[in-house]
Amino acid sequence: MQVKLTIQERLKDLRVERGLTLEQLAEQTGLSKSALGKYETDDFKDISPFSIVTLAKFYGVSTDYLLGMTETKNHPDIGAGTGAGG
């Protein structure tokens, strides 16, 4: 049985996996610390499409993964850990 993670859990897990604080994530993504904190808690309302795309690009995952539409983090055509990008 596979347990589906919520958007909040996925965002927090990705941040913790990288050893980042909310402050560091805010600095690196340009999103506000308060917004990022709300995204990871149950009191969040809606995450803007801009924030979803920004976080997906930052973490190297698909937007579908963040939104819980798939359990696959990366798009099948994207090689993991290539280090390419800009």
Biopython code that builds the backbone (N, CA, C, O; Angstrom):
import numpy as np
from Bio.PDB.StructureBuilder import StructureBuilder

atoms = [
    (1, "MET", "N", (0.837, -1.193, 0.000)),
    (1, "MET", "CA", (0.000, 0.000, 0.000)),
    (1, "MET", "C", (0.876, 1.248, 0.000)),
    (1, "MET", "O", (1.764, 1.401, 0.839)),
    (2, "GLN", "N", (0.617, 2.118, -0.935)),
    (2, "GLN", "CA", (1.404, 3.338, -1.060)),
    (2, "GLN", "C", (0.618, 4.515, -0.504)),
    (2, "GLN", "O", (-0.525, 4.757, -0.890)),
    (3, "VAL", "N", (1.251, 5.237, 0.406)),
    (3, "VAL", "CA", (0.609, 6.393, 1.012)),
    (3, "VAL", "C", (0.943, 7.623, 0.181)),
    (3, "VAL", "O", (2.108, 7.890, -0.113)),
    (4, "LYS", "N", (-0.084, 8.364, -0.192)),
    (4, "LYS", "CA", (0.140, 9.588, -0.964)),
    (4, "LYS", "C", (0.486, 10.732, -0.026)),
    (4, "LYS", "O", (-0.178, 10.952, 0.987)),
    (5, "LEU", "N", (1.526, 11.447, -0.382)),
    (5, "LEU", "CA", (1.917, 12.611, 0.402)),
    (5, "LEU", "C", (1.096, 13.817, -0.044)),
    (5, "LEU", "O", (0.715, 13.932, -1.209)),
    (6, "THR", "N", (0.835, 14.707, 0.900)),
    (6, "THR", "CA", (0.157, 15.955, 0.556)),
    (6, "THR", "C", (1.168, 16.908, -0.081)),
    (6, "THR", "O", (2.376, 16.678, -0.023)),
    (7, "ILE", "N", (0.664, 17.966, -0.682)),
    (7, "ILE", "CA", (1.549, 18.980, -1.263)),
    (7, "ILE", "C", (2.481, 19.519, -0.178)),
    (7, "ILE", "O", (3.676, 19.704, -0.408)),
    (8, "GLN", "N", (1.918, 19.769, 1.010)),
    (8, "GLN", "CA", (2.718, 20.305, 2.109)),
    (8, "GLN", "C", (3.850, 19.348, 2.466)),
    (8, "GLN", "O", (4.989, 19.776, 2.652)),
    (9, "GLU", "N", (3.544, 18.060, 2.563)),
    (9, "GLU", "CA", (4.560, 17.063, 2.920)),
    (9, "GLU", "C", (5.625, 16.943, 1.840)),
    (9, "GLU", "O", (6.810, 16.804, 2.142)),
    (10, "ARG", "N", (5.205, 16.996, 0.589)),
    (10, "ARG", "CA", (6.166, 16.907, -0.507)),
    (10, "ARG", "C", (7.137, 18.090, -0.467)),
    (10, "ARG", "O", (8.347, 17.915, -0.607)),
    (11, "LEU", "N", (6.594, 19.291, -0.274)),
    (11, "LEU", "CA", (7.455, 20.477, -0.240)),
    (11, "LEU", "C", (8.431, 20.423, 0.925)),
    (11, "LEU", "O", (9.610, 20.742, 0.767)),
    (12, "LYS", "N", (7.952, 20.026, 2.080)),
    (12, "LYS", "CA", (8.828, 19.954, 3.244)),
    (12, "LYS", "C", (9.875, 18.863, 3.071)),
    (12, "LYS", "O", (11.046, 19.071, 3.390)),
    (13, "ASP", "N", (9.466, 17.704, 2.568)),
    (13, "ASP", "CA", (10.415, 16.609, 2.354)),
    (13, "ASP", "C", (11.528, 17.018, 1.395)),
    (13, "ASP", "O", (12.698, 16.726, 1.644)),
    (14, "LEU", "N", (11.176, 17.686, 0.311)),
    (14, "LEU", "CA", (12.188, 18.114, -0.651)),
    (14, "LEU", "C", (13.168, 19.101, -0.025)),
    (14, "LEU", "O", (14.374, 19.028, -0.262)),
    (15, "ARG", "N", (12.641, 20.019, 0.773)),
    (15, "ARG", "CA", (13.519, 21.004, 1.427)),
    (15, "ARG", "C", (14.441, 20.322, 2.431)),
    (15, "ARG", "O", (15.641, 20.596, 2.457)),
    (16, "VAL", "N", (13.889, 19.435, 3.256)),
    (16, "VAL", "CA", (14.669, 18.753, 4.289)),
    (16, "VAL", "C", (15.711, 17.831, 3.659)),
    (16, "VAL", "O", (16.827, 17.725, 4.166)),
    (17, "GLU", "N", (15.355, 17.159, 2.554)),
    (17, "GLU", "CA", (16.302, 16.292, 1.846)),
    (17, "GLU", "C", (17.554, 17.056, 1.442)),
    (17, "GLU", "O", (18.651, 16.498, 1.408)),
    (18, "ARG", "N", (17.383, 18.320, 1.141)),
    (18, "ARG", "CA", (18.515, 19.154, 0.712)),
    (18, "ARG", "C", (19.169, 19.907, 1.866)),
    (18, "ARG", "O", (20.121, 20.663, 1.672)),
    (19, "GLY", "N", (18.648, 19.690, 3.056)),
    (19, "GLY", "CA", (19.236, 20.320, 4.233)),
    (19, "GLY", "C", (19.079, 21.828, 4.264)),
    (19, "GLY", "O", (19.944, 22.536, 4.780)),
    (20, "LEU", "N", (17.992, 22.314, 3.721)),
    (20, "LEU", "CA", (17.769, 23.760, 3.652)),
    (20, "LEU", "C", (16.810, 24.229, 4.729)),
    (20, "LEU", "O", (15.856, 23.533, 5.075)),
    (21, "THR", "N", (17.071, 25.413, 5.254)),
    (21, "THR", "CA", (16.104, 26.073, 6.130)),
    (21, "THR", "C", (15.148, 26.865, 5.247)),
    (21, "THR", "O", (15.411, 27.061, 4.060)),
    (22, "LEU", "N", (14.051, 27.316, 5.820)),
    (22, "LEU", "CA", (13.136, 28.165, 5.054)),
    (22, "LEU", "C", (13.842, 29.434, 4.590)),
    (22, "LEU", "O", (13.593, 29.917, 3.485)),
    (23, "GLU", "N", (14.726, 29.976, 5.435)),
    (23, "GLU", "CA", (15.464, 31.186, 5.071)),
    (23, "GLU", "C", (16.333, 30.942, 3.839)),
    (23, "GLU", "O", (16.358, 31.755, 2.916)),
    (24, "GLN", "N", (17.046, 29.809, 3.835)),
    (24, "GLN", "CA", (17.916, 29.498, 2.703)),
    (24, "GLN", "C", (17.110, 29.279, 1.434)),
    (24, "GLN", "O", (17.497, 29.733, 0.358)),
    (25, "LEU", "N", (15.986, 28.580, 1.564)),
    (25, "LEU", "CA", (15.139, 28.328, 0.405)),
    (25, "LEU", "C", (14.601, 29.647, -0.146)),
    (25, "LEU", "O", (14.555, 29.844, -1.360)),
    (26, "ALA", "N", (14.199, 30.540, 0.742)),
    (26, "ALA", "CA", (13.697, 31.850, 0.310)),
    (26, "ALA", "C", (14.773, 32.613, -0.458)),
    (26, "ALA", "O", (14.496, 33.207, -1.500)),
    (27, "GLU", "N", (15.995, 32.596, 0.058)),
    (27, "GLU", "CA", (17.097, 33.298, -0.607)),
    (27, "GLU", "C", (17.361, 32.721, -1.998)),
    (27, "GLU", "O", (17.603, 33.462, -2.951)),
    (28, "GLN", "N", (17.312, 31.405, -2.103)),
    (28, "GLN", "CA", (17.678, 30.754, -3.357)),
    (28, "GLN", "C", (16.571, 30.761, -4.402)),
    (28, "GLN", "O", (16.852, 30.646, -5.595)),
    (29, "THR", "N", (15.311, 30.894, -3.973)),
    (29, "THR", "CA", (14.203, 30.873, -4.934)),
    (29, "THR", "C", (13.599, 32.250, -5.192)),
    (29, "THR", "O", (12.922, 32.457, -6.199)),
    (30, "GLY", "N", (13.844, 33.189, -4.284)),
    (30, "GLY", "CA", (13.234, 34.503, -4.423)),
    (30, "GLY", "C", (11.806, 34.554, -3.898)),
    (30, "GLY", "O", (11.144, 35.586, -4.005)),
    (31, "LEU", "N", (11.323, 33.448, -3.331)),
    (31, "LEU", "CA", (9.986, 33.423, -2.732)),
    (31, "LEU", "C", (10.118, 33.827, -1.268)),
    (31, "LEU", "O", (11.176, 33.631, -0.670)),
    (32, "SER", "N", (9.079, 34.379, -0.692)),
    (32, "SER", "CA", (9.182, 34.857, 0.688)),
    (32, "SER", "C", (9.177, 33.694, 1.673)),
    (32, "SER", "O", (8.532, 32.669, 1.453)),
    (33, "LYS", "N", (9.909, 33.881, 2.761)),
    (33, "LYS", "CA", (9.981, 32.861, 3.810)),
    (33, "LYS", "C", (8.600, 32.581, 4.383)),
    (33, "LYS", "O", (8.256, 31.430, 4.652)),
    (34, "SER", "N", (7.806, 33.635, 4.571)),
    (34, "SER", "CA", (6.480, 33.434, 5.153)),
    (34, "SER", "C", (5.588, 32.615, 4.220)),
    (34, "SER", "O", (4.830, 31.761, 4.678)),
    (35, "ALA", "N", (5.677, 32.870, 2.917)),
    (35, "ALA", "CA", (4.880, 32.096, 1.961)),
    (35, "ALA", "C", (5.340, 30.644, 1.951)),
    (35, "ALA", "O", (4.517, 29.729, 1.964)),
    (36, "LEU", "N", (6.645, 30.432, 1.928)),
    (36, "LEU", "CA", (7.178, 29.066, 1.918)),
    (36, "LEU", "C", (6.755, 28.302, 3.168)),
    (36, "LEU", "O", (6.411, 27.122, 3.094)),
    (37, "GLY", "N", (6.780, 28.974, 4.312)),
    (37, "GLY", "CA", (6.353, 28.340, 5.555)),
    (37, "GLY", "C", (4.890, 27.947, 5.509)),
    (37, "GLY", "O", (4.508, 26.880, 5.988)),
    (38, "LYS", "N", (4.068, 28.820, 4.926)),
    (38, "LYS", "CA", (2.637, 28.510, 4.810)),
    (38, "LYS", "C", (2.397, 27.352, 3.859)),
    (38, "LYS", "O", (1.492, 26.547, 4.078)),
    (39, "TYR", "N", (3.200, 27.257, 2.803)),
    (39, "TYR", "CA", (3.038, 26.163, 1.846)),
    (39, "TYR", "C", (3.277, 24.810, 2.505)),
    (39, "TYR", "O", (2.732, 23.798, 2.064)),
    (40, "GLU", "N", (4.091, 24.787, 3.561)),
    (40, "GLU", "CA", (4.445, 23.526, 4.216)),
    (40, "GLU", "C", (3.548, 23.188, 5.403)),
    (40, "GLU", "O", (3.720, 22.143, 6.030)),
    (41, "THR", "N", (2.600, 24.057, 5.712)),
    (41, "THR", "CA", (1.732, 23.803, 6.852)),
    (41, "THR", "C", (0.289, 23.618, 6.389)),
    (41, "THR", "O", (-0.052, 23.900, 5.240)),
    (42, "ASP", "N", (-0.528, 23.151, 7.285)),
    (42, "ASP", "CA", (-1.917, 22.883, 6.934)),
    (42, "ASP", "C", (-2.752, 24.152, 6.762)),
    (42, "ASP", "O", (-3.883, 24.079, 6.283)),
    (43, "ASP", "N", (-2.211, 25.318, 7.147)),
    (43, "ASP", "CA", (-3.015, 26.533, 7.032)),
    (43, "ASP", "C", (-2.806, 27.255, 5.697)),
    (43, "ASP", "O", (-3.249, 28.390, 5.525)),
    (44, "PHE", "N", (-2.124, 26.585, 4.747)),
    (44, "PHE", "CA", (-1.900, 27.250, 3.471)),
    (44, "PHE", "C", (-3.187, 27.285, 2.672)),
    (44, "PHE", "O", (-4.038, 26.405, 2.808)),
    (45, "LYS", "N", (-3.326, 28.297, 1.845)),
    (45, "LYS", "CA", (-4.512, 28.417, 1.000)),
    (45, "LYS", "C", (-4.166, 27.881, -0.389)),
    (45, "LYS", "O", (-4.230, 26.673, -0.617)),
    (46, "ASP", "N", (-3.809, 28.743, -1.294)),
    (46, "ASP", "CA", (-3.448, 28.337, -2.641)),
    (46, "ASP", "C", (-2.011, 28.733, -2.916)),
    (46, "ASP", "O", (-1.558, 29.807, -2.519)),
    (47, "ILE", "N", (-1.304, 27.853, -3.601)),
    (47, "ILE", "CA", (0.046, 28.179, -4.048)),
    (47, "ILE", "C", (-0.095, 28.704, -5.468)),
    (47, "ILE", "O", (-0.742, 28.074, -6.305)),
    (48, "SER", "N", (0.500, 29.839, -5.738)),
    (48, "SER", "CA", (0.388, 30.424, -7.074)),
    (48, "SER", "C", (1.089, 29.528, -8.095)),
    (48, "SER", "O", (2.041, 28.824, -7.758)),
    (49, "PRO", "N", (0.620, 29.554, -9.330)),
    (49, "PRO", "CA", (1.308, 28.796, -10.378)),
    (49, "PRO", "C", (2.783, 29.180, -10.479)),
    (49, "PRO", "O", (3.630, 28.321, -10.720)),
    (50, "PHE", "N", (3.092, 30.456, -10.297)),
    (50, "PHE", "CA", (4.477, 30.911, -10.341)),
    (50, "PHE", "C", (5.312, 30.197, -9.279)),
    (50, "PHE", "O", (6.423, 29.746, -9.562)),
    (51, "SER", "N", (4.780, 30.093, -8.056)),
    (51, "SER", "CA", (5.511, 29.446, -6.973)),
    (51, "SER", "C", (5.684, 27.957, -7.236)),
    (51, "SER", "O", (6.751, 27.403, -6.974)),
    (52, "ILE", "N", (4.643, 27.301, -7.751)),
    (52, "ILE", "CA", (4.733, 25.868, -8.079)),
    (52, "ILE", "C", (5.849, 25.636, -9.095)),
    (52, "ILE", "O", (6.682, 24.749, -8.912)),
    (53, "VAL", "N", (5.864, 26.426, -10.157)),
    (53, "VAL", "CA", (6.872, 26.274, -11.206)),
    (53, "VAL", "C", (8.258, 26.582, -10.658)),
    (53, "VAL", "O", (9.213, 25.858, -10.939)),
    (54, "THR", "N", (8.374, 27.656, -9.874)),
    (54, "THR", "CA", (9.660, 28.030, -9.288)),
    (54, "THR", "C", (10.212, 26.911, -8.418)),
    (54, "THR", "O", (11.386, 26.559, -8.532)),
    (55, "LEU", "N", (9.376, 26.347, -7.548)),
    (55, "LEU", "CA", (9.827, 25.287, -6.652)),
    (55, "LEU", "C", (10.127, 23.995, -7.415)),
    (55, "LEU", "O", (11.088, 23.298, -7.088)),
    (56, "ALA", "N", (9.326, 23.673, -8.414)),
    (56, "ALA", "CA", (9.581, 22.471, -9.213)),
    (56, "ALA", "C", (10.925, 22.580, -9.929)),
    (56, "ALA", "O", (11.705, 21.627, -9.940)),
    (57, "LYS", "N", (11.195, 23.737, -10.524)),
    (57, "LYS", "CA", (12.482, 23.937, -11.202)),
    (57, "LYS", "C", (13.633, 23.873, -10.206)),
    (57, "LYS", "O", (14.657, 23.246, -10.478)),
    (58, "PHE", "N", (13.468, 24.513, -9.064)),
    (58, "PHE", "CA", (14.521, 24.538, -8.054)),
    (58, "PHE", "C", (14.861, 23.124, -7.590)),
    (58, "PHE", "O", (16.034, 22.767, -7.482)),
    (59, "TYR", "N", (13.837, 22.326, -7.317)),
    (59, "TYR", "CA", (14.052, 20.973, -6.804)),
    (59, "TYR", "C", (14.314, 19.951, -7.901)),
    (59, "TYR", "O", (14.702, 18.821, -7.608)),
    (60, "GLY", "N", (14.108, 20.327, -9.159)),
    (60, "GLY", "CA", (14.319, 19.389, -10.256)),
    (60, "GLY", "C", (13.257, 18.306, -10.316)),
    (60, "GLY", "O", (13.535, 17.168, -10.694)),
    (61, "VAL", "N", (12.034, 18.671, -9.940)),
    (61, "VAL", "CA", (10.920, 17.724, -10.000)),
    (61, "VAL", "C", (9.841, 18.296, -10.915)),
    (61, "VAL", "O", (9.878, 19.472, -11.278)),
    (62, "SER", "N", (8.885, 17.453, -11.281)),
    (62, "SER", "CA", (7.792, 17.928, -12.124)),
    (62, "SER", "C", (6.753, 18.654, -11.272)),
    (62, "SER", "O", (6.627, 18.408, -10.073)),
    (63, "THR", "N", (6.023, 19.543, -11.911)),
    (63, "THR", "CA", (4.929, 20.209, -11.202)),
    (63, "THR", "C", (3.861, 19.186, -10.829)),
    (63, "THR", "O", (3.211, 19.319, -9.792)),
    (64, "ASP", "N", (3.677, 18.169, -11.664)),
    (64, "ASP", "CA", (2.710, 17.119, -11.349)),
    (64, "ASP", "C", (3.081, 16.413, -10.042)),
    (64, "ASP", "O", (2.203, 16.063, -9.253)),
    (65, "TYR", "N", (4.370, 16.208, -9.817)),
    (65, "TYR", "CA", (4.800, 15.582, -8.563)),
    (65, "TYR", "C", (4.437, 16.468, -7.374)),
    (65, "TYR", "O", (3.880, 15.989, -6.386)),
    (66, "LEU", "N", (4.748, 17.746, -7.467)),
    (66, "LEU", "CA", (4.433, 18.654, -6.360)),
    (66, "LEU", "C", (2.937, 18.684, -6.079)),
    (66, "LEU", "O", (2.518, 18.757, -4.923)),
    (67, "LEU", "N", (2.141, 18.629, -7.125)),
    (67, "LEU", "CA", (0.692, 18.714, -6.975)),
    (67, "LEU", "C", (0.040, 17.382, -6.610)),
    (67, "LEU", "O", (-1.170, 17.319, -6.390)),
    (68, "GLY", "N", (0.840, 16.322, -6.548)),
    (68, "GLY", "CA", (0.302, 15.025, -6.167)),
    (68, "GLY", "C", (-0.371, 14.276, -7.294)),
    (68, "GLY", "O", (-1.109, 13.322, -7.049)),
    (69, "MET", "N", (-0.129, 14.692, -8.531)),
    (69, "MET", "CA", (-0.737, 14.023, -9.684)),
    (69, "MET", "C", (0.032, 12.770, -10.090)),
    (69, "MET", "O", (-0.505, 11.908, -10.786)),
    (70, "THR", "N", (1.287, 12.669, -9.658)),
    (70, "THR", "CA", (2.124, 11.515, -9.962)),
    (70, "THR", "C", (3.059, 11.272, -8.790)),
    (70, "THR", "O", (3.355, 12.183, -8.017)),
    (71, "GLU", "N", (3.516, 10.046, -8.671)),
    (71, "GLU", "CA", (4.495, 9.712, -7.636)),
    (71, "GLU", "C", (5.909, 9.785, -8.192)),
    (71, "GLU", "O", (6.875, 9.632, -7.445)),
    (72, "THR", "N", (6.043, 10.018, -9.501)),
    (72, "THR", "CA", (7.345, 10.102, -10.145)),
    (72, "THR", "C", (7.861, 11.530, -10.017)),
    (72, "THR", "O", (7.239, 12.473, -10.507)),
    (73, "LYS", "N", (9.004, 11.676, -9.354)),
    (73, "LYS", "CA", (9.535, 13.021, -9.130)),
    (73, "LYS", "C", (9.969, 13.701, -10.423)),
    (73, "LYS", "O", (9.651, 14.867, -10.656)),
    (74, "ASN", "N", (10.696, 12.970, -11.261)),
    (74, "ASN", "CA", (11.271, 13.571, -12.456)),
    (74, "ASN", "C", (10.539, 13.143, -13.705)),
    (74, "ASN", "O", (9.982, 12.048, -13.775)),
    (75, "HIS", "N", (10.548, 14.020, -14.688)),
    (75, "HIS", "CA", (10.015, 13.674, -16.000)),
    (75, "HIS", "C", (10.886, 12.551, -16.555)),
    (75, "HIS", "O", (12.105, 12.592, -16.383)),
    (76, "PRO", "N", (10.306, 11.556, -17.211)),
    (76, "PRO", "CA", (11.096, 10.412, -17.683)),
    (76, "PRO", "C", (12.235, 10.780, -18.622)),
    (76, "PRO", "O", (13.230, 10.058, -18.695)),
    (77, "ASP", "N", (12.108, 11.896, -19.344)),
    (77, "ASP", "CA", (13.153, 12.278, -20.293)),
    (77, "ASP", "C", (14.303, 13.046, -19.648)),
    (77, "ASP", "O", (15.315, 13.307, -20.299)),
    (78, "ILE", "N", (14.158, 13.405, -18.389)),
    (78, "ILE", "CA", (15.182, 14.211, -17.725)),
    (78, "ILE", "C", (16.115, 13.285, -16.955)),
    (78, "ILE", "O", (15.674, 12.511, -16.105)),
    (79, "GLY", "N", (17.393, 13.370, -17.255)),
    (79, "GLY", "CA", (18.371, 12.564, -16.543)),
    (79, "GLY", "C", (18.618, 13.154, -15.166)),
    (79, "GLY", "O", (18.839, 14.358, -15.036)),
    (80, "ALA", "N", (18.584, 12.323, -14.144)),
    (80, "ALA", "CA", (18.803, 12.808, -12.775)),
    (80, "ALA", "C", (20.274, 13.132, -12.569)),
    (80, "ALA", "O", (21.156, 12.392, -13.005)),
    (81, "GLY", "N", (20.522, 14.246, -11.899)),
    (81, "GLY", "CA", (21.886, 14.593, -11.494)),
    (81, "GLY", "C", (22.807, 14.986, -12.629)),
    (81, "GLY", "O", (24.020, 14.804, -12.522)),
    (82, "THR", "N", (22.265, 15.525, -13.722)),
    (82, "THR", "CA", (23.129, 15.921, -14.824)),
    (82, "THR", "C", (23.879, 17.207, -14.524)),
    (82, "THR", "O", (24.926, 17.475, -15.113)),
    (83, "GLY", "N", (23.345, 17.997, -13.613)),
    (83, "GLY", "CA", (24.010, 19.237, -13.244)),
    (83, "GLY", "C", (23.847, 20.329, -14.285)),
    (83, "GLY", "O", (24.371, 21.428, -14.105)),
    (84, "ALA", "N", (23.145, 20.060, -15.352)),
    (84, "ALA", "CA", (22.943, 21.052, -16.392)),
    (84, "ALA", "C", (21.814, 21.990, -15.992)),
    (84, "ALA", "O", (20.933, 21.639, -15.207)),
    (85, "GLY", "N", (21.864, 23.168, -16.542)),
    (85, "GLY", "CA", (20.772, 24.104, -16.276)),
    (85, "GLY", "C", (21.301, 25.476, -15.976)),
    (85, "GLY", "O", (22.508, 25.687, -15.854)),
    (86, "GLY", "N", (20.382, 26.406, -15.859)),
    (86, "GLY", "CA", (20.886, 27.730, -15.634)),
    (86, "GLY", "C", (19.848, 28.584, -15.119)),
    (86, "GLY", "O", (20.090, 29.763, -14.863)),
]
sb = StructureBuilder()
sb.init_structure("model")
sb.init_model(0)
sb.init_chain("A")
sb.init_seg("    ")
for serial, (resi, resn, name, xyz) in enumerate(atoms, 1):
    if name == "N":
        sb.init_residue(resn, " ", resi, " ")
    sb.init_atom(name, np.array(xyz, "f"), 0.0, 1.0, " ", f" {name:<3s}", serial, name[0])
structure = sb.get_structure()
